[in-house]
Amino acid sequence: HPGGTIDKLEAIAGFRTDIPVDEFKQIVNEVGIAIVGQNATLAPADKLLYALRDVTATVDSLPLIVSSIMGKKLAADDDCIVLDVKTGSGSFMKTLEKSRELATWMVEIGKRAGKRMRALITDMGTPLGYAIGNSLEVVEAVETLKGNGPADLTELCIALAAHILNLAEKGDYATCEALAKQAIADGSGLKTFADMVEAQGGDKNWILHPENFPTAKYSYSVKAKKSGYITHVDTESYGVASLLLGAGRNTKEDVIDSTAGIYLRAKTGDYVQEGDEIAVLYSEKQSGFAAAAEKLLSATEICVNAPNKQPLILDIVE
């Protein structure tokens, strides 16, 4: 539905994710981090297998998911790997049981390859943060690094960072959590991300001043049809709604509109009045607004009683 991680990063002007291994290593050594995609020299078979999965409708085959994810991780020769395994309506695995099975397989494969492994199973039955789309999500990530991000996204980022630091023997979990929080508070996390963007050909001023990101030509307000609590949303349908706006691809040849997407004004657990704005749709063309709004509204359940609060991190597999 919405673009993947690489599509999101390529919303940054000039940013390159398909870079040679030697350059990748140089950036890691100089900056401390690089984010790259599969390419001709890193897990080259994965692209061919993924294309085959697309045309044979086997994208959701558990063995193929495992081999695709872990093939790239092992090809990169990481020492420590923390996986964020989603569960719920917005993920491949709709149930906690299936997500736990996926996480267990991946952790076991990593351990057999001599890696330190951990997997967090996290809730994707409700949207993470408020932004859905490419530029919108990058801006939200930057705001999170500035300390202004949504509470749920901030919580998950700190937890993932703390777990990888812990695996890398930087201290017990509490110490590592404090290190992650400090990187946000002192601005070092934001600076490192900006330096990485620059090293990979991007304009770091877009990170330091996210108002530089282009905005969509058109916007459309989606309003609640009745009063009550948002008790459940079908997050997969939210993703499909963003696809209708141009944030993803229907075919491999489609060009992604990096400005397209959805910004939520209300999420699961929030109380809304009839007529309140619950989301704003963005796109370079108006033709997708009606269908996307209908998809989003039909995926949003509003009831009299407030829902039970669900934890963000549901399980840890190691």
KOLDO-453808 format. One record per residue (C-alpha): residue in three letters; x, y, z. Coordinates in steps of 0.5 Angstrom, whole numbers, plus 500, padded with zeros to 3 digits. Layout:
% KOLDO-453808
ALAXYZ;...
This chain:
% KOLDO-453808
HIS500500500;PRO504506502;GLY511506500;GLY517502503;THR523505508;ILE527506501;ASP521510498;LYS520514504;LEU528516504;GLU528517497;ALA523523498;ILE529527501;ALA532531495;GLY538527492;PHE538521497;ARG541515495;THR540508497;ASP543504492;ILE550505493;PRO556500493;VAL558496498;ASP565500499;GLU561506500;PHE556503504;LYS562501509;GLN566508508;ILE559512511;VAL558507516;ASN565508519;GLU565516518;VAL558517520;GLY556511524;ILE550509520;ALA548508513;ILE541506510;VAL541502504;GLY537497500;GLN538490497;ASN542491490;ALA546488485;THR552486490;LEU548486497;ALA543479497;PRO542480489;ALA538474489;ASP532477493;LYS530482488;LEU529476483;LEU525472488;TYR521477491;ALA519479483;LEU517471483;ARG513472489;ASP509478487;VAL507474480;THR505467484;ALA502471490;THR506468495;VAL508474498;ASP505472505;SER509465505;LEU512464511;PRO518461509;LEU519466503;ILE518472508;VAL523469513;SER529468507;SER528474504;ILE528478511;MET534474514;GLY538473507;LYS539481507;LYS541481514;LEU546475514;ALA549478507;ALA550485511;ASP554481516;ASP551484522;ASP553482529;CYS547484533;ILE540484530;VAL534487533;LEU527485529;ASP521489529;VAL515484528;LYS509487527;THR502484528;GLY495486527;SER491488521;GLY496492518;SER501487518;PHE503481514;MET501477520;LYS494478523;THR495474529;LEU500474535;GLU501467534;LYS503468527;SER507474529;ARG511470534;GLU512464530;LEU515468524;ALA519472530;THR522465533;TRP524462526;MET528469524;VAL531469531;GLU533461531;ILE536462524;GLY540468526;LYS543465532;ARG545459528;ALA549464524;GLY552466530;LYS548473531;ARG546476537;MET538476536;ARG532479539;ALA525480536;LEU520485539;ILE513484537;THR509490536;ASP502492535;MET500494528;GLY492494529;THR493501530;PRO497506526;LEU504508529;GLY504515529;TYR500520525;ALA503520519;ILE501515513;GLY505516506;ASN513518504;SER514525506;LEU509525511;GLU513520515;VAL520522514;VAL518529517;GLU514525523;ALA521521524;VAL525528524;GLU520531529;THR521525533;LEU529525533;LYS527533535;GLY523530541;ASN517532538;GLY514526536;PRO508522537;ALA508518544;ASP507511541;LEU513512535;THR517515540;GLU516509545;LEU518504540;CYS524508537;ILE527508544;ALA525501546;LEU528498539;ALA535503540;ALA535500547;HIS535493545;ILE540494540;LEU545497545;ASN543492550;LEU545486545;ALA551490543;GLU553490551;LYS553497552;GLY550496559;ASP543493562;TYR537495559;ALA535501563;THR542504562;CYS541503554;GLU534506555;ALA537512558;LEU543513552;ALA537512547;LYS533518550;GLN539522551;ALA541522544;ILE534525543;ALA535530548;ASP542533546;GLY540533539;SER546528537;GLY541523534;LEU538528529;LYS545531527;THR547523526;PHE541522521;ALA543529518;ASP550527517;MET548520514;VAL543524509;GLU548528507;ALA553522506;GLN548519501;GLY547525497;GLY541528500;ASP540535502;LYS541535510;ASN538542510;TRP531538509;ILE532534516;LEU535540520;HIS529544517;PRO523539515;GLU519545512;ASN523544506;PHE519538504;PRO515539498;THR507539500;ALA502536496;LYS498541491;TYR491539494;SER488537501;TYR481534503;SER478533510;VAL475527512;LYS470528518;ALA467523523;LYS460521521;LYS458520528;SER460522536;GLY464517540;TYR470513541;ILE474510536;THR475503538;HIS478500532;VAL481501525;ASP483497520;THR490499519;GLU491495512;SER485499509;TYR488506512;GLY494503508;VAL490502502;ALA487509502;SER494512502;LEU495508496;LEU489511492;LEU492518493;GLY499516490;ALA503514496;GLY504507494;ARG504503487;ASN499499484;THR504496479;LYS512496479;GLU512501474;ASP508506478;VAL511513480;ILE510514487;ASP507521489;SER512523495;THR507528498;ALA501524498;GLY498521504;ILE494521510;TYR495525517;LEU491523522;ARG487528527;ALA484522531;LYS486515533;THR484509537;GLY482511544;ASP480518542;TYR473521543;VAL470525537;GLN464529535;GLU460528529;GLY463533524;ASP470533527;GLU476532523;ILE479525523;ALA484525518;VAL487530512;LEU488527505;TYR494529501;SER495528494;GLU498532487;LYS491530484;GLN484530487;SER481524483;GLY483519489;PHE480523495;ALA473521494;ALA475513494;ALA480514499;ALA476518504;GLU470512503;LYS476507505;LEU478510511;LEU471512514;SER469505513;ALA475502516;THR474506522;GLU469504528;ILE466509532;CYS462506539;VAL459509545;ASN464506550;ALA472507550;PRO476501548;ASN481497552;LYS488500552;GLN493495548;PRO500495550;LEU505497544;ILE510492545;LEU506485546;ASP512480546;ILE520479546;VAL523473543;GLU530472544;
